[in-house]
Amino acid sequence: MSFVLSLLIFLPLVASPLVYLATRANRRLGIYLSLGIGTAVFLIASYVSWAVWSNPPAGGTYLFQEQYTWLNFQYLGLNYLVGADGLSTPLIFVSALLTVLAIFGSRKLIDHHEPQYYALIFLFEGAIMGVFSSLNLILFYVFWEVVLIPMFFFIGVWGGPRRKYAALKFIIFTYSGSTIMLLGFLYFYLGMPYPSFDIPTIQAALQAHQIPIGLEFLPLLASFIGFAVKLPLVPFHTWLPDAHVEAPSPISVLLAGVLLKMGGYGFLRISIGLFPSASAQYAWAFIALGLFSMFYGAIAAVLQKDLKKMIAFTSINHMGFVLFGAYASLAISGSASYVGIQGAVLQMFTHALAIGSLFMLSGYIQHQAGTREIASLKGLSLTMPRTATILVLGSAAAMGLPPFASFLAEFMVIVSGISAYAITGIAILVPVITAGYFLWTIKRTVLSQPEGQFDIHDMDWSDVASFAVYLVPLVILIVFSYLILSPALPVAQFLRGLAT
């Protein structure tokens, strides 16, 4: 089934107008159709993930690879080239899962322009599948840009009071970063002895030492800017808190759980995968930036009064771990050098589910209580007992508390950092700060007493079950972590080998 990745990409794209027409004709029909198509895409993603886990491709090779000539001119050849390996499949799987959960949560939290909303969700899903499976730089860039379109409208149309400001800020930051990234790709292409945009071809040339090391530095800087905006890293992060606060909660799930992963994926697949020598030379700088973002996100989260904004800064904190672990692997040798990249892949997966659950929960809390202000959410254990229970469990997952796999991901990244530079052991303070502000939030909301008379207005059991889908995989993964770590190992070995 060599066409399976194309099916993953184009099924949602084709479904987008169909969902629009169905929802326009009948709201319930549109929602059921959206859930059905989303589930079908998830099943295909599950098959791809299972195939890669059961038969992990060697580093630098891919399963379900498809290649077709897209454009063929005398001085320019572009291919439609896609493939899956242990780096892409965890992100493909979690993207498909979160899309279904976002659609399910939207049925109660979205109440206007619904045909357009559900159509844009599938445009987003198809584009994101393209980003995570593309093996051609121009194809990667096209899907990268398409992702911006639905997200701009999600924030600008369905967002909060400052939605237009947040949407404009989002598009300015992300489009500027991606344009610089494209210029880096073009510079690299024009400087190669045998120009190609195909990632496997470029990596084969790197292994044959056909590409001068000096050619890597400017493209690395350009790609760094593009991916740092998406991850995001401090100081490229300022669009994120505004976007999260204004975006509807189901979209915050996709924004944090899926869109931010584009940055982490880009650093691993392209920055390290195509510019390995330059990446290894400046690994210390990337490690320092990742560490700074981890501390900045954690400390900034402590100061927030809005629950959703606190979760947004937690994302900055968590995604700093991804950069920190990935580049720590380049700074050490031996078998331990693979742990950081494996931990970064696991961190992206666990962050998507843990933070995704909290963003969706913030929407339910605002819907039921009419506010997200932490100081005003007193006595949740009495007024919203089911919601309070999920808030405690989601917070435990986000702070990296066993038995959630987020603990293992952060542990692997920190161990890798210490192996590279002992001073990075201070990173262990980041989970401590994270636990501190989540526990403080729980004390003020769940363990406090409500003021005056109160009514119980809680989510129903179907919504509770949907939150179990976020959190149960994190418990399973701490025992069966090899489901992600084993397929990621050949990728880590290959990337580390390119940098030596």
C-alpha positions, 0 to 999 in steps of 0.5 A: 500500500504505497499510496497510504501516506497520500491517502492520509494527506488527501482524504482530509483535503477532499473531505473538507468541502464535503463536510462544509456542505453536510454541516450547512445542510444539517448540523448534526449530520456534519458533526457525525460526518466529521467524526467519521472521517476523522476516525477513518484518518486516525485508523489509517495513521494507526496502521502506518504507526503499527507498520513502522513499529513492527518493522522500523526502517533503517536510519535514512530510509522510509516506509510507504515511500512514494515519489512522483515527478511534480515539475521538471525543468532544465534547471529545476526538478521538483518531486512529490516525495513522501515517506514515514519513519520513527520520527514522523509516525508518532506525530502523524498518529497524535495529530490524527488522534487530536483532530478527532478529539478536537472535533468531539470537543467542538460540538459544545464549544463552537456555536457559529459558522460551523460549516466553515469551521469543520471544513477548515479542520480537515484542511488543517489536518491534511496539511499537517499530514503533509508536513510530517510525511514530506521528504522534499523541501519545497513540498514540505514548505508548501504544506507548512504554509497551507497549515497557516491558513486555517489557523489564521481563520480559527483564531480570527473568526472563532477567537476571543475579544482580541482575536483579530490582533492575535490572528494578525500577530500569528500570521506575521510571525509565522509567515516571516519565519517560514519565508526566511526558512525558504530562502535558506532552502534555496541558498542551500540548493543553489550551492550544492554541486548536484542540486536537489530538494529531496531529503534522502538525496541530500543526505546521501550526498552528505554521507559521501562528503559531496557537500561543503561544510561551509555551505551549511551555516547560513541555511542552518541559521535560516531554518533555525529562525523558521523553526524557532518561531513555530516551536516556539523559542524565546524570544520568538514566542510572543505570538503564542500566549496571545494566540492561545488565549484568544483561540477557542479551546479545541483549536488550542488543542491543535495549536499546542498539540500539533502545530508547535510540533512542526518546529520540533520536527523541523529541527530534527528532520532538517536542521540536524538532518541536512546541516549536521556538521554546522548543528554539531559545531553550534550544539552548545548554543542550541542547548543554551537556547533550549534551557533558557526557554525551559526556565523562561516558560516555567517562571512566566507561567507562575505569574499568570492569572488566566488558566489558559495563559498559564498552560500556554507558557507551560508549552514554551517550557515543554517545547524547550525540552525538545530542542535541549534534548535533540542538540544534547545528543550531538554534543556527546558520544557513545550509545548515550548520544541517542537518548536525547533525540529519542527523549525529544521525540517522546516529549513531543508526543507526551506534550501533545496529549498532556497539554492538549487535555488541559487546553480542552479542559480550560474551554469546558471550565470557561463554558461552565464557570464563565471565567478562566481566572484562577482566583475566581475558580474556587471550590471546583471539587464541589461545584465541578467534581468531574472537571476537578478530577481531570484538572488534577490528572491533566496537571500531573501529566503536564508536570511530569509526574509518574505514572505518566510518560511525560516523566520518562521523556523529561528524564531522558532529555535531562540525562542527555543534557547532563552527559553533554555538559554537567552544568545543564544539570540545573535543568532539573529545577524546571520540572520542580518549578512546573510542579510548583505552579500546578500544585499552587493552581490546584490548591487555589481551585480544587482544594479551596472552598466555594464562596457562598451558595453554589450549584453543581454544573459539571461535564457529562460522562461522555466528555469525561471519557474523551479526556481519558483518551488524552491521558490513558495513553500516557500511562500506557507509554511509561510501561510500553515506551518502546512503542515510540522509542524503538522506531525512533532509535534508528533515526537517532543513530542516523542523525548522530552519525551524520554529525560525526 
